[in-house]
Amino acid sequence: MTTGTDSAGPRGGDNEPVTALRTTLERLREAARRTVRDAGLPSGPALRPTRRAWQFDALVALALGIATVYYGVDNVGVVVRREIAPGVEHMAPRPSGPGGLVFMVSLAVIASGALALRRRYPLAVLCVVTAATLATPESVMRLTFYAFVIAVYSAAVYSPYRVATLTALPVSVVLVGTSGNSVTPIVPNNYIALLILVPMAVAAVGLRTWKLRTDEGRIRLSALEREQAEALRRAVEHERARIARELHDVVTHNVSVMIIQAGAARKIMKTSPEQAGEALLAVEAGGRAAMTELRHVMGLLTMADQGEGTEADADLADTAAELAPQPGLDQLETLVGRVRDTGLPVGLTVTGPPRPLPPGLELAAYRVVQEALTNTVKHAVGATAAVTVEYGPERLRVEVTDTGGHPGAGTGSGRGLIGLRERLAVYDGTLNTGQRLTGGFRVEALIPLETP
């Protein structure tokens, strides 16, 4: 009887736990490597203290240095006896002799003097003061402890190396906290109440200062909002007056044509009655168009208050002699050609069957294209633009898009878009603007049309 052995190797699934464990270890190693690497990278620029800050820190270092040096000199060779239990005394001898004096003075000078650099190099100061505090004998921990507290605060507030600081702070606190003993207190008992009241007073003053600054900021913000609202109101007034002037030109042109056609009809009334009738029909159509535009002008002027209307009427009187018609959609090709001459590639696409539209409506559509292309030339250097005019059965759609480019010199005031929205509102139209998903900017105007 022959027995066969399975010569196949281990199945691939047997190595999956090992592979998963190896992958996890690699990820942990990579995370640790990134943490170590990021610890040396600053989270922001290093603080550049002002001259007053340097002076204040030097004064703090000097005052604390004088106090701690005096404490060290005054306690050379002193033996502190403290009763820790009834009948049980603890003796804490302090450094004595010339060597002890030099040692304590050196620690006080190092720990206090380092505080002069606490804003510029907070993490290095923390390391120096921590080392001095750990080297201080337990019986004179007061010699460097106060400098250590200031160094911890400075590192937490001013250090740009956040990862390294968050690692160094707890390590320093734990090392210093476990190096002393409970028998010889660092802070005298008669100073404990003071150490409690001082932070409370500082917190109260800080809270009051924060409240005052918040109130001042709120007042400034309200004033800024009022100024912006006033500037927007003035811009709207200016645009409404300008739109009214242009619509006045359209009405004046229609009336001028009506006068000419009526005079021609009067002259040929007897000789060519049919042609006279056609001229009168043209006069009728022009009159209807003029009345429509007048309604739009009056609707625009009544949107403003009495003062705005007075200013607009005065401006209209100044332009009463201008009889030239305003541009329309038939001049878009000329407009696009002028923009091409500036170096901006522009494409023009017209879809749908074109049909005659009210002159004021065509002017509004023309201004949309003009303003959009002007903004592209100013604020998208190197871009390519496209103009689309779509004649629909119920609405006219005008769209101007660009591919985006380098920002040009200066920034826009936003008055152009305000004017376009005011202009389209006269004809119940809407304006949509915004960034394109593929890059660049898009301006779209939708204007409802009367059914022919």
Secondary structure, 3 states (H helix, E strand, C coil): CCCCCCCCCCCHHHHHHHHHHHHHHHHHHHHHHHHHHHHCCCCCCCCCCCHHHHHHHHHHHHHHHHHHHHHHHHCCCCEEEEEEECCEEEEEECCCHHHHHHHHHHHHHHHHHHHHHCCCCHHHHHHHHHHHHHHCCHHHCHHHHHHHHHHHHHHHHHCCCHHHHHHHHHHHHHHHHHHCCCCCCCCCHHHHHHHHHHHHHHHHHHHHHHHHHHHHHHHHHHHHHHHHHHHHHHHHHHHHHHHHHHHHHHHHHHHHHHHHHHHHHHHCCCCCHHHHHHHHHHHHHHHHHHHHHHHHHHHHHHCCCHHHHHHHHHHHHHCCCCCCCCCCHHHHHHHHHHHHHCCCCEEEEEECCCCCCCHHHHHHHHHHHHHHHHHHHHHCECCCEEEEEEECCCEEEEEEEECCCECCCCCCCCHHHHHHHHHHHHCCCEEEEEECCCCCEEEEEEEECCCC
